[in-house]
Amino acid sequence: MIDNLKYFTYCAYALVPLMVSCSSDDSGPQCSGSDELVFVTAQHSRAAESTTANLIQKPFALYGDACLSTADGDLIELMNGRQATYSSGKWNYGTTLYWFPNHIHSFVALHPIEAINNTRTVKDVDYGNGQLSFNYTHPDNYRNASDLLIATHRRQYVQELGKAVDPVSFTFEHILSVLDIRIKYFEELAYSNGNNRIEVTEIILDGINVSGSYSVRPDDLTTDNDRSGTDAHKESGWSNLTSGSRSFKGDADVHINGCYDSQYNAFKPVFKNNDAIIVLPKDSGNVKLTMTFKLYVNGTYAADHTLSTELENAEWKAGQKITYNLQVSVGEILQGGCTVEDWNNISDLKETITDTSSDHDAGKGDLNLGEGWSNIENPWQ
């Protein structure tokens, strides 16, 4: 399902203050006067819990430039962090822009813009020579984390009279990872086990990445795609990653009931969709997980308990959902394995996917292997 259009148009006279000629003979781009520069986005996933349904509730930032296709000189900056906001059934971004004939146009989109303006998890944003770069810091309050999405496009525009110009279709990708921690409470010898429960109050992860730098630019054109364009990225990814620890608070409404037999009761997600653990990607390394929970016996609060375990060889890639299954008793945490699902395939979502219980039937994987699954039709957003 495709979101409604977002329009971009702009005439040469408005570009004069920004214009630097791409060649000594160039007198500047001329407005075609007819072909609007139009963008559309595939419905996609969440930015700090946005879904295909509520994506339009948050604006995103747009960056773009153009240059004569016959020259390799300086670029003409078209937009630098312009806000695109959805209203009246379409994306609105201010002054309309037009395609410039015989120019290569380059665009980068960053969702959501609130990560720059409000939550301030994204700082030091810089756009130049078609490349967007910024620094990201995981907030102390994890609920302020943003599920950052990136999209790019590059295309050469050649005017063809009588033929409508295809819109630029932004296909966003996740550049962070998400953790889904699921718990089963098992006390083999405890009496009235079915009436006992735990409530996870806090999970601390030590050894995760808490800050880093990101850069991305649209891929170069080839003779095969110069007119249709490319959405591929080039020279993109994270660098300068630094590690630390962060605290994640549990939801008191999430009750994990006890069971006598470890084969019964499914692993239950500790964090709801609006409390997702969104983190920076991580190369393989150990992460210490410390969990504090309240124990209720026959419905009555009994005590607080704190347990720890080591997530060995944790490797979290951008655009992945990593699920950890943990079996908890009063005295220990047993790791029940982890599964990894791709989180990138968001260009053709036709429905809202918000469930954390998941019916994707991903199977199980070895905790130390971090295996990927190929049978996920509609990954977590």
Stockholm file with secondary structure:
# STOCKHOLM 1.0

chainA/1-381         MIDNLKYFTYCAYALVPLMVSCSSDDSGPQCSGSDELVFVTAQHSRAAESTTANLIQKPFALYGDACLSTADGDLIELMNGRQATYSSGKWNYGTTLYWFPNHIHSFVALHPIEAINNTRTVKDVDYGNGQLSFNYTHPDNYRNASDLLIATHRRQYVQELGKAVDPVSFTFEHILSVLDIRIKYFEELAYSNGNNRIEVTEIILDGINVSGSYSVRPDDLTTDNDRSGTDAHKESGWSNLTSGSRSFKGDADVHINGCYDSQYNAFKPVFKNNDAIIVLPKDSGNVKLTMTFKLYVNGTYAADHTLSTELENAEWKAGQKITYNLQVSVGEILQGGCTVEDWNNISDLKETITDTSSDHDAGKGDLNLGEGWSNIENPWQ
#=GR chainA/1-381 SS CBCCCEEEBCCHHHHGGGCCCSSTTCCCCCCCSSCBEEEEEBCCCCSSSCCTTTGGGSCEEEEEEEEETTCCSCCEEEEEEEEEEEETTEEECSSBCBCCTTEEEEEEEEECTHHHHTSCCEEEEEEETTEEEEEEECCSSGGGCCCCEEEEEEEEECCCTTCCCCCEEECCEECSEEEEEEEEEECSSCTTGGGCEEEEEEEEEEEEEEEEEEEEEECCCCTTTTTTCBCCEEEEEEEEEEEEEEEEECCTTCCEEEESSTTSSCCEESSCGGGCEEECCEEEEEEEEEEEEEEEETTEEEEEEEEEEEEEEEEECTTEEEEEEEEECSSCEEEEEEEEEECCCCTTCCSCCCCSSCCSCCCCBCTTTCCBCSCCSSCCC
#=GC SS_cons         CBCCCEEEBCCHHHHGGGCCCSSTTCCCCCCCSSCBEEEEEBCCCCSSSCCTTTGGGSCEEEEEEEEETTCCSCCEEEEEEEEEEEETTEEECSSBCBCCTTEEEEEEEEECTHHHHTSCCEEEEEEETTEEEEEEECCSSGGGCCCCEEEEEEEEECCCTTCCCCCEEECCEECSEEEEEEEEEECSSCTTGGGCEEEEEEEEEEEEEEEEEEEEEECCCCTTTTTTCBCCEEEEEEEEEEEEEEEEECCTTCCEEEESSTTSSCCEESSCGGGCEEECCEEEEEEEEEEEEEEEETTEEEEEEEEEEEEEEEEECTTEEEEEEEEECSSCEEEEEEEEEECCCCTTCCSCCCCSSCCSCCCCBCTTTCCBCSCCSSCCC
//
